[in-house]
Amino acid sequence: MIRLRQTTSRAFRRVFAGPFLLGPVFAFLGLPTPALAAGSGTSRLPTGNGAAAVTICYEIAFSRQVASRVAGTGLLLNLSDDAWFGDSIGPAQNLQMAQMRAMETRRPVLRATNNGITAAIDRRGRLVSRAPRFETATLSVSVTPRTGLTPYVRWVDQPLWGLPGSAGPT
């Protein structure tokens, strides 16, 4: 069980809701301009077995940012409001991105959503448990926190920079 002991903030601003992109549109329509700003620092949540790296909503899609948060944590926690996806493939895509982050970081992922796909994912990206969409449900799973840094977490995409030139002329 994870007990919440502190608050967290988004590390990234929503692209389409940011005041730089839609501020003039809101002003033109006479609507208040949203005062959104990126959160500071990393989001870690203390648990009974160490800390969890926290991602909110679509932040799980950004592999570099997730990789930068996992040092000193044993699992990933993704909280998401998937209601706006409706009955589309969006929640399944978010789940697949969470599975990729599990494989990249070798950390289990606990994903809690309001009507998307709430799931527990093991460190290899496999679904351990999953709640049905559009239903109130509770998942009860045992999670083993993992430590250590994978090559991806250590170097992110750096080793790939040398690949385009290594193939020779085309």
N, C-alpha and C positions, 0 to 999 in steps of 0.2 A: 504494500500500500504506500502510496506517495502522499505525504501530508504537506500541504502548502504552508510555507512559513514566511514568504516574502513576495513582493510584487515584482513584475518584470515588465519591460517595455520592448516594443518592436525595435529592431536594429535598423530596419530599412523602411523607408517611406513608400506607401503604395504609389506606384507610378502614375496612375490616372487620377488619383485623388489629391496629389500634391499641389500646393498652392502655386507653384511656378507654372504648372501646365493649365490648371483649371481656374486659378484665381481670377484672371480677367473675365472668364465666362461667368463665374459666380457673381462678380461685381456688376457685369452688364445686366444680369438677370435680377439684381437686387437681393441676392442671397448672401448670407455671411460667408466669408472666405475661411476655409478650414485652416486651423493653426496646427499643422502637422510638422513634426520634426523627427529625425532619426534619434533613436535611443542612444545612450552612451554606454560604453563598456560591453562586457559580455553578459549573457543571461544564464545564470546558474541557479538551480533550485536545490537547496539542501534536502536530502532524503534520509531515511533510516540507514541506508548503505552507501553513504557518500553523496555526491552531487549529480544532478542531471543537467545536461545542456538543453536549454529550452529554445524552441523555435515556435513562432506564432504564425499560423496560417501558411501562406505560400513561402515563407522564409526557408522551408525545407527544400525548396527547389534550387537554392543557391549553394552548390557544393563547397565552394571556397569558404563561404561564411560559416557553414556548418563545421567544416574542418578546423577553422580557427577557434571554435568554441569547445572542442571536445577534450583538450588537455585538462587533466584533473577531474574529469567526470567519468561516470561508468555507464551512462545510457543517454539516449536522446528522448526528449519529450516534445511532441508536436501537438499543439492545441489549435484547432481550426474551425472556423465558421464556414461550412460548405453549403449553407442554405441557398446562397445566390447562384450556385451551379444548377439548381433544380434537378431534373431527371436527365442529366447529361453524362458524358464520359469524364467530366472534370474531377469528381472525387476519386475515380479509379486512377486517373493520371497522377493526382496528388499522392495516392497510396504507392504507386510505382516509384515516384520520386523518393518517398520515404524509404522504400526498400533499397534503392540505390545508395542512400546515405548510410544505411545500416551496413551494406557491403563495403563501402569506402572507408568507414570509420571502425568497422568491426565492433559496433556497439548495438545493443538491442534498441529498438524504437517503440515507444508507446505513443499511439496516435489517438487523440480524443476529439471527436467532432460532434456537432449538434445534429446533423442529419446526413452526414457523409459516411465515410467508412472508418469507424472506430476499430483499431486493430492493434495487436501486439506482433512485432516483427523481431525475429531473432537476429543475431549478429551476422548471419549469412544471407539475410534478406528474405528469409522464408516466413510466411504467415504462420504464426503460432495459434492465434485466435482472432476472430473477426465478428463484429456485431452486424446484424442486418441494417441496411439503410432505411431511413424513415421510420424507425421503431425505437422506442425507449428501451435501452438494454444496459446491462452491466457486464463487463468482462472481468474475470478474476484469473490472473496469471501469475506465475512465479517468474521473476526475471533475475538473471545473474549478471550483475554489473561487470563490465570488462575494463581492463586497463591496457596501457601501452598505446603506441602510435603506429599506425599503418604507414607504408610508404606514401600513400596518397595524402594522408594527414601531414606527414613531414614535409613533403615537397610539392603538394597540390599538383599543378599542371606544369611545373618547371621542366621535368625531363622531356616533355613533349615539344618544347621549343626547338630542340635540335633535330627533330625528325623530318621536317619539310626539306631541309637542305641535305640530309643524309642519303636521300634516295638518288641523288645525282641528277644530271640534266634529263629533261623529258623531251 
